[in-house]
């Protein structure tokens, strides 16, 4: 620092100081609400587990992180991969991927339909799409259970129609998880898709038809590339909560079809292994980030870049 | 509601044909019917004898240059131009060759790999034209393609379009509300209003021999005079003007004028009568408007009507006529046209 500061320079540095002071409350809230809990988790993941839950403060241990991926043999000291954990992580990734795919497939026609209504009726359709948000997630999940259980709406209807003779076992399978998550997260796909389809210049669609592209080619070469930002936004909004889903697999998947969220909950509850739970939580976060980076990169390479 | 009614129109091959009319007259609807974006409730659209009215746009050998250009923003200039051929399943080498040829035609070779957002409005116009021409359509439809360009660029593109049409030999159907544009570019013009055709003919026909008041009024400035038909002989009628002067007049085909009629005379076909020339009518000069190349002289006639003369300023200085003068009007030969009522 030079001792010979000019007056305006002084004023500027005071300005900067003031600016920091003024944004301090916001920064504090961000730190306490977002970074704080994450740091606590990170800290806990590196501590030894307490005997009845909690952690032993100040006692460093990498056991939590170790147990995410590996397990020790009960009798000798050899260790192998924690296949139970890894298969749950793998299943969570798969289910989230297929949930995202299904919501795109179901959400696109829905959003397209809404976006092509006259402007006055569009708002009504958007409003209808958001109605499920008024109801608690748990209740919506139980409603889904009523639909897909053995004596439920779906099975009864199929039997009545003569499609099947005995009820399909959907409850407590991955299919139940997939159906539940697709149902719950569909609006999160429809809304951003609608927003980008609504902005689509339909004269470009006409230009496509004029230049010998049939309906499928217009969809593939003109509509989808142009609404790619909406597809990306929707996929992010669906994939993230899917990967961490807790209530839906708990109610519909039963004990056998756990997802990451349930596994983490177990460590903080019955498992009494907080460091492991903390390490798993951070693993989940890392998975989300890696998946997003891959997805956004691939999606923008396939044509969304030029909008 | 009927947008178009009783349209019966034959467009010739290799013709630069213009649909001219005010906005809302149905010219764009007619174009959209030919393109296949809208379908007629009744009637046929024949292309080389085949009815294309029921075909979707992607099965018609017809391409459009859109008013908004509608270039694909996620593609380069070359990809835009090649799109139609690619959709037709042409091999990549053929598409590339044709794209290069089109870029050459519209002078856009250096812009080949630009994104369409990186080129100017005039250049986008050229790309839109090249894109529509690339698949070698039988008919090219142009929906007010020059309306977004500034005056100078528009003039340039008018000549450019004419050149491209001559070079490619493709039938152009051009929609515009700009009468000057229509007169400059067209082989034939169809004037439309309120969903029907008012007159179809060469620019000369439309301008000098308007068939009805709407056409005469819409295109250029016109003097309307009341007259009585005295006799009809061949394709000329003799009419008596309000002043009592008798002049010959032409009339629209398939009509036989009689009784009271309206006669139109273009302002540039009339002059201030000299001391020894025959005046058809006289009046008082009301206003003299100097316009640089021309002078407009508005004359109040004896019967109260206003008559305008457009006089070219062949010499510098004042034209010598001032407001309040009493003058006679002299007509060039064979310039009066009787309107259909």
Boltz contact constraints between the chains, C-beta under 6 A:
constraints:
  - contact:
      token1: [A, 203]
      token2: [B, 68]
      max_distance: 6.0
  - contact:
      token1: [A, 203]
      token2: [B, 70]
      max_distance: 6.0
  - contact:
      token1: [A, 204]
      token2: [B, 70]
      max_distance: 6.0
  - contact:
      token1: [A, 206]
      token2: [B, 37]
      max_distance: 6.0
  - contact:
      token1: [A, 207]
      token2: [B, 70]
      max_distance: 6.0
  - contact:
      token1: [A, 209]
      token2: [B, 57]
      max_distance: 6.0
  - contact:
      token1: [A, 209]
      token2: [B, 58]
      max_distance: 6.0
  - contact:
      token1: [A, 210]
      token2: [B, 57]
      max_distance: 6.0
  - contact:
      token1: [A, 210]
      token2: [B, 63]
      max_distance: 6.0
  - contact:
      token1: [A, 210]
      token2: [B, 64]
      max_distance: 6.0
  - contact:
      token1: [A, 211]
      token2: [B, 83]
      max_distance: 6.0
  - contact:
      token1: [A, 211]
      token2: [B, 84]
      max_distance: 6.0
  - contact:
      token1: [A, 211]
      token2: [B, 87]
      max_distance: 6.0
  - contact:
      token1: [A, 212]
      token2: [B, 58]
      max_distance: 6.0
  - contact:
      token1: [A, 212]
      token2: [B, 84]
      max_distance: 6.0
  - contact:
      token1: [A, 212]
      token2: [B, 87]
      max_distance: 6.0
  - contact:
      token1: [A, 212]
      token2: [B, 88]
      max_distance: 6.0
  - contact:
      token1: [A, 213]
      token2: [B, 58]
      max_distance: 6.0
  - contact:
      token1: [A, 213]
      token2: [B, 87]
      max_distance: 6.0
  - contact:
      token1: [A, 214]
      token2: [B, 58]
      max_distance: 6.0
  - contact:
      token1: [A, 217]
      token2: [B, 87]
      max_distance: 6.0
  - contact:
      token1: [A, 225]
      token2: [B, 74]
      max_distance: 6.0
  - contact:
      token1: [A, 303]
      token2: [B, 74]
      max_distance: 6.0
  - contact:
      token1: [A, 306]
      token2: [B, 74]
      max_distance: 6.0
  - contact:
      token1: [A, 306]
      token2: [B, 115]
      max_distance: 6.0
